[in-house]
């Protein structure tokens, strides 16, 4: 059952009374193909270009790494980092950057020995709930330092945001 009027034309109510917001801002994008030799020598990659969109419900993701909030709300932000070519000397500094009325970073860092396996591979998936004002932008920043520019972003590297309110 679909209801359409001036107030709720973007809502769908199913036969079991479940409500679907068909234009609720949400996207998922992946790095495809893998980005080779992206960093490792302190090269800052910002934004990380996550260019293969799996879905973008409200056209708020630009396909080049930046999300723009259409309205103010809280949002669930998930990043799946999947990095190859790490050496023992490397360390990682990653962040999700939000720019708007206030600019802030959600940052985390790690020593490679703590996360990488013997093949130089590391994967981790931070998830945050962040506050957005309308027109705020968000992207990812990554800097791997302490070695050669040999660090690759694999195809399992992804970025997703779902606005919750």
Backbone as JSON, one array per atom type, in Angstrom:
{
  "sequence": "XXXXXXXXXXXXXXXXXXXXXXXXXXXXXXXXXXXXXXXXXXXXXXXXXXXXXXXXXXXXXXXXXXXXXXXXXXXXXXXXXXXXXXXXXXXXXXXXXXXXXXXXXXXXXXXXXXXXXXXXXXXXXXXXXXXXXXXXXXXXXXXXXXXXXXXXXXXXXXXXXXXXX",
  "N": [[0.84, -1.17, 0.0], [0.65, 2.16, -0.87], [0.88, 5.41, 0.23], [-0.07, 8.63, -0.77], [0.18, 11.97, -0.54], [0.27, 15.51, 0.15], [1.75, 15.59, 2.46], [3.05, 13.11, 3.09], [4.28, 11.9, 0.81], [6.59, 10.49, 0.3], [6.68, 8.15, 1.67], [6.18, 4.69, 2.21], [3.81, 2.34, 3.09], [3.59, -0.89, 4.07], [1.71, -4.02, 3.69], [1.83, -5.21, 6.17], [1.91, -3.11, 7.83], [4.44, -1.93, 7.98], [6.73, 0.74, 7.83], [8.33, 2.43, 5.27], [10.83, 4.61, 4.39], [11.34, 5.94, 1.53], [13.14, 7.76, 0.45], [15.02, 8.13, 2.4], [18.12, 9.28, 3.43], [20.85, 7.37, 2.51], [23.74, 5.48, 1.76], [26.03, 3.2, 0.17], [29.29, 2.54, -0.73], [32.1, 1.23, -2.56], [35.66, 0.62, -2.98], [36.53, 0.06, -6.13], [38.17, -0.55, -9.08], [40.76, -2.08, -7.02], [42.83, 0.26, -5.29], [46.07, 0.89, -5.96], [49.28, 1.17, -4.38], [48.74, 3.49, -2.82], [49.41, 4.88, -0.48], [51.72, 5.02, 2.32], [54.12, 6.16, 2.6], [53.71, 8.41, 4.12], [51.97, 9.8, 2.53], [49.05, 11.61, 2.27], [45.77, 10.58, 1.86], [42.98, 11.98, 0.84], [39.87, 13.06, -0.23], [39.38, 9.56, 0.47], [38.84, 7.84, -2.39], [36.02, 6.34, -2.95], [34.48, 4.79, -5.15], [32.64, 3.09, -6.4], [29.43, 2.84, -6.32], [27.12, 1.02, -4.44], [24.53, 1.45, -3.6], [22.56, 4.43, -3.44], [20.36, 6.11, -1.95], [19.25, 8.68, -1.95], [20.69, 10.31, -3.55], [22.9, 11.63, -2.31], [25.55, 11.13, -2.11], [28.59, 11.75, -3.71], [29.99, 10.04, -5.37], [32.7, 10.23, -5.48], [33.86, 10.18, -3.04], [32.75, 11.9, -1.11], [30.12, 12.69, 1.09], [27.1, 14.48, 1.4], [25.04, 15.87, 3.74], [21.55, 16.02, 3.52], [19.7, 17.0, 5.31], [19.55, 18.04, 8.75], [20.58, 15.71, 11.17], [21.11, 12.7, 13.07], [23.48, 10.19, 12.17], [24.41, 6.92, 11.13], [27.61, 5.91, 10.63], [29.76, 3.95, 8.81], [32.8, 2.39, 8.17], [34.75, 0.23, 6.27], [37.85, -0.72, 6.42], [40.26, -2.14, 4.42], [43.3, -3.14, 3.91], [46.27, -3.63, 2.11], [49.72, -4.72, 1.68], [51.27, -3.81, 3.79], [54.04, -2.99, 5.89], [56.16, -3.86, 8.67], [57.11, -1.5, 9.81], [55.21, 0.43, 9.25], [52.6, 2.67, 10.3], [49.19, 3.5, 10.93], [47.0, 6.2, 10.34], [43.8, 7.18, 10.51], [40.71, 8.78, 9.61], [37.35, 10.0, 9.88], [36.04, 12.74, 8.43], [34.08, 15.51, 9.16], [32.59, 18.34, 7.8], [31.19, 21.45, 8.24], [29.09, 23.65, 9.87], [30.55, 23.32, 12.14], [33.79, 21.94, 12.17], [35.01, 18.73, 12.44], [36.88, 15.82, 13.41], [36.76, 12.32, 13.51], [38.98, 10.29, 14.78], [41.38, 7.66, 14.55], [44.15, 5.6, 15.27], [46.81, 3.25, 14.66], [49.39, 0.91, 15.41], [51.05, -1.08, 13.06], [51.9, -3.65, 13.74], [50.02, -4.37, 15.58], [47.67, -4.92, 14.18], [48.09, -6.05, 11.62], [48.39, -9.0, 9.62], [50.73, -11.69, 8.91], [51.06, -11.46, 6.19], [51.01, -8.78, 5.56], [48.52, -7.56, 5.63], [45.7, -5.74, 6.73], [42.6, -5.3, 8.37], [39.83, -3.48, 9.46], [36.86, -2.24, 11.06], [35.5, 0.47, 11.88], [32.66, 1.99, 13.45], [30.4, 4.64, 13.83], [28.14, 6.93, 15.45], [27.21, 9.93, 14.27], [26.59, 13.47, 14.44], [24.93, 15.48, 12.13], [24.54, 18.6, 10.49], [22.3, 20.2, 8.19], [23.62, 20.18, 4.93], [26.22, 19.66, 5.78], [29.34, 18.06, 5.11], [30.96, 14.9, 4.63], [33.85, 12.89, 4.64], [36.48, 10.44, 4.11], [39.72, 10.05, 5.49], [43.02, 8.97, 5.16], [46.21, 8.01, 6.21], [49.11, 6.38, 5.86], [52.12, 5.78, 7.3], [55.74, 5.68, 7.62], [57.17, 4.01, 5.95], [57.64, 2.6, 2.68], [55.84, 3.74, -0.29], [53.67, 1.68, -0.68], [51.24, 0.69, -0.04], [48.07, -0.68, -0.5], [44.58, -0.18, -1.23], [42.08, -2.43, -0.86], [39.42, -4.15, -2.7], [37.46, -4.63, -0.83], [37.24, -2.46, 0.73], [35.2, -0.07, 2.09], [32.6, 2.49, 2.42], [29.95, 3.8, 4.23], [26.91, 5.51, 4.96], [24.04, 6.04, 6.89], [21.31, 7.96, 7.47], [19.55, 8.47, 10.47], [17.39, 9.82, 11.55]],
  "CA": [[0.0, 0.0, 0.0], [1.42, 3.39, -0.95], [0.08, 6.59, 0.5], [0.45, 9.79, -1.47], [-0.48, 13.27, -0.35], [1.27, 16.57, 0.29], [2.54, 15.42, 3.68], [3.87, 11.9, 3.2], [4.41, 11.25, -0.49], [7.82, 9.73, 0.22], [6.57, 7.03, 2.59], [5.44, 3.53, 1.77], [3.34, 1.51, 4.19], [3.31, -2.23, 3.56], [0.51, -4.7, 4.16], [2.01, -5.51, 7.59], [2.02, -1.8, 8.48], [5.82, -1.47, 8.11], [6.93, 2.04, 7.19], [9.58, 2.56, 4.53], [11.12, 5.97, 3.93], [12.01, 5.61, 0.27], [14.21, 8.72, 0.17], [15.87, 8.32, 3.56], [19.5, 9.3, 2.97], [21.69, 6.21, 2.81], [24.53, 5.02, 0.63], [27.15, 2.28, 0.37], [30.21, 2.58, -1.88], [33.32, 0.45, -2.4], [36.8, 0.89, -3.86], [36.62, -0.92, -7.21], [39.08, -1.61, -8.68], [41.65, -1.77, -5.91], [43.74, 1.39, -5.51], [47.4, 0.37, -5.66], [50.34, 2.1, -3.97], [48.05, 4.74, -2.47], [50.08, 5.57, 0.62], [52.74, 4.22, 2.99], [55.24, 7.07, 2.8], [53.07, 9.6, 4.71], [51.05, 10.43, 1.59], [47.69, 11.73, 2.8], [44.74, 10.31, 0.87], [41.73, 12.59, 1.27], [39.13, 11.94, 0.34], [39.57, 8.24, -0.11], [37.86, 7.76, -3.47], [35.24, 5.12, -2.86], [33.76, 5.25, -6.33], [31.67, 2.15, -6.93], [28.25, 2.9, -5.46], [26.21, -0.12, -4.39], [23.24, 2.12, -3.6], [22.54, 5.81, -2.97], [18.91, 6.27, -1.95], [18.76, 10.05, -2.08], [21.69, 11.03, -4.36], [23.66, 12.5, -1.42], [26.95, 10.74, -2.21], [29.04, 12.27, -5.01], [30.7, 9.02, -6.15], [34.14, 10.5, -5.44], [34.35, 10.12, -1.67], [32.15, 12.87, -0.2], [28.7, 12.63, 1.38], [26.53, 15.75, 1.84], [23.79, 15.64, 4.47], [20.48, 16.87, 3.01], [19.0, 17.56, 6.46], [20.23, 17.8, 10.01], [20.15, 14.49, 11.86], [22.18, 11.78, 13.45], [23.68, 9.19, 11.12], [25.31, 5.81, 11.38], [28.72, 5.96, 9.68], [30.54, 2.72, 8.87], [33.91, 2.28, 7.23], [35.47, -1.04, 6.29], [39.2, -0.57, 5.89], [40.9, -3.39, 4.04], [44.56, -2.58, 3.42], [47.3, -4.63, 1.76], [51.07, -4.22, 1.41], [51.81, -3.16, 4.98], [55.3, -3.47, 6.45], [56.18, -3.74, 10.14], [57.39, -0.11, 10.2], [54.08, 1.3, 8.96], [51.5, 2.9, 11.23], [48.02, 4.0, 10.22], [46.18, 7.25, 10.92], [42.57, 7.25, 9.72], [39.66, 9.57, 10.22], [36.16, 10.43, 9.15], [36.02, 14.19, 8.62], [32.81, 16.2, 8.9], [32.78, 19.78, 7.63], [29.94, 22.2, 8.18], [29.17, 24.77, 10.82], [31.71, 22.94, 12.94], [34.59, 20.91, 11.52], [35.6, 17.82, 13.41], [37.4, 14.56, 12.91], [36.74, 11.14, 14.36], [40.27, 9.75, 14.37], [41.95, 6.52, 15.23], [45.43, 5.21, 14.71], [47.27, 1.97, 15.17], [50.66, 0.38, 14.95], [50.76, -2.21, 12.18], [52.1, -4.91, 14.45], [48.81, -4.68, 16.35], [46.52, -5.3, 13.36], [48.42, -6.7, 10.36], [48.82, -10.39, 9.67], [52.07, -11.89, 8.36], [51.07, -11.11, 4.77], [50.93, -7.35, 5.39], [47.12, -7.23, 5.44], [44.97, -5.31, 7.92], [41.2, -4.97, 8.13], [39.09, -3.08, 10.64], [35.58, -1.65, 10.68], [34.92, 1.37, 12.88], [31.29, 2.46, 13.24], [30.11, 5.76, 14.71], [26.93, 7.73, 15.26], [27.66, 11.32, 14.21], [25.56, 14.48, 14.23], [25.08, 16.28, 10.92], [23.63, 19.69, 10.16], [22.03, 20.2, 6.75], [24.71, 20.6, 4.05], [27.53, 19.19, 6.24], [29.94, 17.03, 4.27], [31.76, 13.91, 5.33], [34.68, 12.03, 3.81], [37.47, 9.66, 4.84], [41.11, 10.46, 5.4], [43.91, 7.92, 5.6], [47.64, 8.28, 6.06], [49.96, 5.3, 6.36], [53.46, 6.36, 7.28], [56.8, 4.87, 8.21], [57.77, 3.07, 5.0], [57.52, 2.9, 1.25], [54.49, 3.93, -0.82], [53.36, 0.33, -1.17], [50.0, 0.26, 0.61], [46.93, -0.75, -1.41], [43.23, -0.28, -0.71], [41.48, -3.55, -1.59], [38.03, -3.97, -3.12], [36.58, -4.76, 0.32], [37.3, -1.17, 1.4], [33.9, 0.54, 1.81], [32.16, 3.65, 3.19], [28.49, 3.82, 4.24], [26.25, 6.38, 5.92], [22.59, 5.96, 6.91], [20.72, 8.9, 8.41], [18.62, 7.73, 11.33], [16.24, 10.62, 11.97]],
  "C": [[0.88, 1.24, 0.0], [0.47, 4.55, -0.67], [0.73, 7.78, -0.18], [-0.43, 10.99, -1.15], [0.63, 14.29, -0.11], [2.17, 16.37, 1.5], [3.49, 14.24, 3.6], [4.08, 11.18, 1.88], [5.68, 10.42, -0.63], [7.85, 8.56, 1.21], [5.79, 5.91, 1.92], [5.05, 2.74, 3.01], [2.94, 0.17, 3.6], [2.07, -2.84, 4.17], [0.6, -5.08, 5.63], [2.24, -4.25, 8.41], [3.47, -1.36, 8.72], [5.99, -0.19, 7.28], [8.3, 2.05, 6.52], [9.71, 4.0, 4.06], [11.96, 5.83, 2.67], [13.13, 6.58, -0.09], [15.06, 9.01, 1.4], [17.32, 8.26, 3.11], [20.28, 8.08, 3.45], [22.48, 5.86, 1.56], [25.56, 4.0, 1.1], [27.98, 2.33, -0.89], [31.46, 1.79, -1.53], [34.41, 0.96, -3.32], [36.85, -0.23, -4.88], [37.08, -0.17, -8.45], [39.95, -1.16, -7.52], [42.54, -0.58, -6.29], [45.12, 0.95, -5.04], [48.37, 1.49, -5.3], [49.79, 3.48, -3.62], [48.8, 5.56, -1.42], [51.11, 4.61, 1.22], [53.94, 5.07, 3.35], [54.78, 8.41, 3.36], [52.24, 10.38, 3.7], [49.66, 10.44, 2.19], [46.72, 11.48, 1.65], [43.43, 10.86, 1.42], [41.1, 13.33, 0.09], [39.58, 10.63, -0.27], [38.47, 8.08, -1.15], [37.22, 6.37, -3.45], [34.17, 5.29, -3.94], [32.75, 4.28, -6.93], [30.47, 2.09, -5.99], [27.43, 1.62, -5.57], [24.77, 0.38, -4.35], [23.43, 3.54, -3.07], [21.08, 6.25, -3.05], [18.42, 7.69, -2.21], [19.74, 10.92, -2.86], [22.48, 12.04, -3.52], [25.16, 12.19, -1.41], [27.42, 11.11, -3.61], [29.8, 11.26, -5.87], [32.21, 9.21, -6.16], [34.68, 10.58, -4.02], [33.68, 11.04, -0.68], [30.64, 12.71, -0.13], [28.26, 14.02, 1.85], [25.18, 15.48, 2.48], [22.7, 16.57, 3.93], [19.7, 17.58, 4.12], [19.84, 17.31, 7.7], [19.69, 16.54, 10.68], [21.38, 13.77, 12.39], [22.27, 10.72, 12.37], [24.65, 8.12, 11.6], [26.35, 5.8, 10.27], [29.57, 4.72, 9.88], [31.6, 2.74, 7.79], [34.52, 0.89, 7.38], [36.81, -0.83, 5.62], [39.77, -1.95, 5.61], [42.16, -2.98, 3.27], [45.57, -3.69, 3.22], [48.65, -3.93, 1.61], [51.72, -3.51, 2.58], [53.12, -3.81, 5.41], [55.28, -3.21, 7.95], [56.4, -2.3, 10.59], [56.22, 0.83, 10.0], [53.2, 1.51, 10.2], [50.41, 3.64, 10.47], [47.36, 5.12, 11.03], [44.98, 7.41, 10.0], [41.59, 8.19, 10.41], [38.47, 9.68, 9.29], [36.07, 11.92, 9.46], [34.63, 14.72, 8.27], [33.09, 17.7, 8.84], [31.42, 20.42, 7.49], [30.09, 23.42, 9.05], [30.36, 24.56, 11.74], [32.47, 21.88, 12.14], [35.17, 20.02, 12.6], [35.99, 16.52, 12.74], [37.14, 13.49, 13.95], [37.98, 10.37, 13.92], [40.62, 8.51, 15.18], [43.25, 6.18, 14.53], [45.86, 3.89, 15.3], [48.67, 1.67, 14.66], [50.37, -0.88, 14.16], [50.94, -3.54, 12.88], [50.88, -5.35, 15.24], [47.69, -5.24, 15.49], [46.86, -6.12, 12.12], [48.78, -8.16, 10.57], [50.2, -10.51, 9.0], [52.16, -11.52, 6.89], [50.96, -9.61, 4.52], [49.52, -6.84, 5.14], [46.5, -6.79, 6.77], [43.54, -4.95, 7.51], [40.57, -4.57, 9.46], [37.9, -2.26, 10.21], [35.03, -0.77, 11.79], [33.52, 1.82, 12.47], [30.99, 3.53, 14.28], [28.71, 6.27, 14.44], [27.4, 9.18, 15.36], [26.47, 12.25, 13.98], [25.9, 15.3, 12.99], [24.1, 17.44, 10.96], [23.38, 19.59, 8.66], [23.22, 20.81, 6.02], [26.1, 20.29, 4.6], [28.04, 18.14, 5.27], [30.78, 16.1, 5.12], [32.58, 13.13, 4.31], [35.67, 11.28, 4.71], [38.86, 10.17, 4.52], [41.95, 9.27, 5.85], [45.34, 8.31, 5.29], [48.38, 7.09, 6.67], [51.39, 5.81, 6.21], [54.47, 5.38, 7.86], [57.46, 3.9, 7.25], [57.6, 3.54, 3.58], [56.06, 3.07, 0.86], [54.07, 2.64, -1.51], [52.02, -0.18, -0.68], [48.83, 0.41, -0.35], [45.62, -0.75, -0.63], [42.54, -1.37, -1.51], [40.02, -3.27, -1.9], [37.03, -4.14, -1.97], [36.57, -3.49, 1.17], [35.99, -0.45, 1.08], [33.58, 1.66, 2.79], [30.65, 3.67, 3.09], [27.99, 4.8, 5.29], [24.73, 6.18, 5.75], [22.08, 6.97, 7.92], [19.6, 8.22, 9.16], [17.39, 8.52, 11.69], [15.76, 11.45, 10.82]]
}
